[in-house]
């Protein structure tokens, strides 16, 4: 029973993070500027005729990037200096779906 509750909580957390990124960030292309092996990475992107520097936090879901290459990033709408890598949205969606399937299978096994 505890595993079922934990599975539902994990599914809710992954889905909530997916919805947060989907609604509070916008998708754009950014050029990797530097700091590729530290805690945050800098990306330069253009928005409405201006260039911004966006800090993207490195975590297990953000892939390694090469300086000067163009990557898809999601930039926060209210604070254009914070963002996430483009792959995070997909990973959270996949984790949410997989966790939902595991919870469903666990419920079927309990019956």
C-alpha positions as CSV (number, residue, x, y, z in Angstrom):
1,X,0.0,0.0,0.0
2,X,2.9,2.4,0.8
3,X,4.3,1.7,-2.7
4,X,1.0,2.7,-4.3
5,X,1.0,6.0,-2.3
6,X,4.6,6.7,-3.2
7,X,3.9,6.0,-6.9
8,X,1.0,8.3,-7.0
9,X,3.0,11.1,-5.3
10,X,5.9,10.7,-7.7
11,X,3.5,10.8,-10.7
12,X,1.9,14.0,-9.3
13,X,5.4,15.6,-8.8
14,X,6.5,14.7,-12.4
15,X,3.3,15.9,-13.9
16,X,3.3,19.1,-11.9
17,X,6.8,19.9,-13.0
18,X,5.8,19.2,-16.6
19,X,2.8,21.6,-16.3
20,X,4.9,24.3,-14.6
21,X,7.5,24.3,-17.4
22,X,4.7,24.1,-20.1
23,X,2.8,27.1,-18.7
24,X,5.5,29.4,-17.2
25,X,8.2,29.1,-19.8
26,X,8.5,29.8,-23.6
27,X,10.5,27.8,-26.1
28,X,13.4,29.4,-27.9
29,X,16.8,28.6,-29.4
30,X,19.9,29.6,-27.5
31,X,23.6,29.6,-28.2
32,X,25.8,27.9,-25.4
33,X,28.1,30.6,-24.2
34,X,30.1,29.0,-21.4
35,X,30.3,27.4,-18.0
36,X,29.4,24.1,-19.4
37,X,30.7,22.0,-16.5
38,X,29.6,24.1,-13.6
39,X,26.3,24.3,-11.7
40,X,24.8,26.8,-14.2
41,X,25.3,27.3,-17.9
42,X,24.9,30.5,-19.9
43,X,22.9,30.7,-23.1
44,X,22.6,33.8,-25.3
45,X,19.3,34.1,-27.1
46,X,17.4,36.9,-28.9
47,X,13.9,38.1,-27.9
48,X,12.1,41.0,-29.5
49,X,15.3,42.5,-30.9
50,X,17.4,42.2,-27.7
51,X,20.0,39.7,-26.7
52,X,19.7,38.1,-23.2
53,X,21.9,35.9,-21.2
54,X,19.9,33.0,-19.6
55,X,21.3,30.8,-16.8
56,X,20.3,27.2,-17.2
57,X,20.7,25.0,-14.1
58,X,22.6,21.8,-14.8
59,X,20.9,18.7,-13.3
60,X,20.5,15.0,-14.3
61,X,17.9,16.0,-17.0
62,X,20.0,18.6,-18.8
63,X,22.3,17.2,-21.4
64,X,26.0,18.1,-21.9
65,X,26.4,21.0,-24.4
66,X,29.3,22.4,-26.4
67,X,30.1,26.1,-26.4
68,X,28.9,27.8,-29.6
69,X,26.3,25.3,-30.5
70,X,22.6,26.1,-30.7
71,X,20.2,24.3,-28.3
72,X,16.5,24.4,-27.6
73,X,15.9,26.1,-24.2
74,X,12.8,27.1,-22.2
75,X,13.1,30.6,-20.8
76,X,10.9,31.8,-17.9
77,X,8.3,34.3,-19.0
78,X,8.5,36.5,-15.9
79,X,12.3,36.3,-15.5
80,X,14.1,36.0,-18.8
81,X,17.4,35.3,-17.1
82,X,16.3,31.8,-15.8
83,X,15.6,28.8,-18.0
84,X,15.8,25.1,-18.4
85,X,17.1,22.8,-21.2
86,X,14.6,21.8,-23.8
87,X,14.9,18.1,-23.0
88,X,13.6,18.6,-19.5
89,X,10.0,19.0,-20.6
90,X,10.0,15.8,-22.5
91,X,11.7,13.8,-19.7
92,X,9.2,15.0,-17.1
93,X,6.4,14.0,-19.4
94,X,7.8,10.6,-20.1
95,X,8.5,10.0,-16.4
96,X,4.9,11.0,-15.5
97,X,3.5,8.6,-18.1
98,X,5.7,5.7,-17.1
99,X,5.0,6.2,-13.4
100,X,1.2,6.3,-14.2
101,X,1.5,3.0,-16.0
102,X,3.4,1.4,-13.1
103,X,0.8,2.6,-10.6
104,X,-2.0,1.3,-12.9
105,X,-0.2,-2.1,-13.1
106,X,0.3,-2.2,-9.3
107,X,-3.4,-1.5,-8.8
108,X,-4.3,-4.3,-11.2
109,X,-2.0,-6.7,-9.4
110,X,-3.6,-5.8,-6.0
111,X,-7.0,-6.8,-7.4
